[in-house]
């Protein structure tokens, strides 16, 4: 499973951007104390899930994680968090950013077909 260096960098930046988008949605879709709880809590939950749930021996990660899950579960988690971040930008009024992010996610996965196939076999 050889991902090009640029795709690994893109994927990392998309992961960070997704956390920002989820936080922005939490901030913009609520008010008062709930605004702070969602703006900080949603990205924290997403980051914890991202770092906690992994496929055994995943070559794109350390392969070690507190909770090992099937590849399909990991893929669904990734898609929810990444596209959730894009949707978060849209919900926060940054529609163009959300669309660009969604397109970049699709490009990244299009250049990771070997990883997708591997995940779905696990």
N, C-alpha and C positions, 0 to 999 in steps of 0.2 A: 504494500500500500504506500505508494510514493506520492505524497502531495507536494506540489511545487511550493517553493519557499514563499512566493507571493501569496499563494492561497492560504497558507498557514498564518501569515501576517494578517491577511484580510479576515480570516475566521476569528482570530483573536480580537481584532478591532470591532468586528460585528458583535462579539460577545459583550465587550465593554459598552458598546453603543446600545445594545439591547437593555442592559441594566439601566442606563440613563433614560431610555424611552419609557421603560416600565415605571421608573420613579417620576418622570414628568407627568405620566398619565395619572398616577396616584395623587400628585399635587393638584393637577388641573381639574380632576373630576370629583374633588371633595373640598371641604372647607373646615375651618376651626382646627381642633386637635387631630381630627381624623386625617386632615391634609398632611400633617407631619408624619403621622403613623404610617400612612400609605406610601408617601414619598420616600421614606427611609426603609420601611418594612418590606414592601414588595420587591425592591432590588435585592435586599438582604436574603429574603426567602429564595428568590431565583438563584442567587449566587451559591447559597448553601446546597440547594438541590443539584445544581450544575457540578459542584465539587464533591458531593456525597454519592451520587448515583453514577456508576460506571459499569461498563462491560468488562468482564474478565479479559485480561491480556490485550486490551485495546492499544494498538501500536501508536495511535494518535494522542494517547494520554499515557500516564504511568502504568495503567492497567490495574492499579491498586486503588481501592476506595472503600470506605466503611460499608457501603451497601452495593452489592453486585446485582446488576439487572440484565435482562435479556436485551439484545441489540435493538429490537423494535421499540422497547420502552425508552431506551436512551434516545433513539431517533425522535420519537414523539416529544420527549422532554425538550430536546434541542429546538425542534420546530416551534413548539409552544413559546419558549422563551425568546427565540430570535424574532419570530414574526409577531409575538406579543410586544416586543420592543418597537418594531416598526408601527404596529397599530397604536402603541402608546404615543408616538410622535404625532400621528394623525389625530388622535383624540385630544392632544394638547394644542392642536391648531397648527402643527408643523407638517402639513400634508405632503409637501414636496420631499421633505426629509424622510418621511415614512415610506414613500414610494421608492425613492432612491435606495433606501436601506433594504426594502423587500426585493428589489432587483439585484442588489449585490448579494443577498442571501441566496437567491436562485442561481446566480453565477457561481458562487462558491460551491454550492452543492453539485452543480453541473460539472465542475472540474474535480469532484470528489466521488464519482460514480463507483470507483473501486471500494472506497470506504463505505458507501451506502450498501453495496452488495454484501460486504463483509458483515456490517451491522445486522442486516436482515437475516443472515445465516446463523447468527449467534443466538 
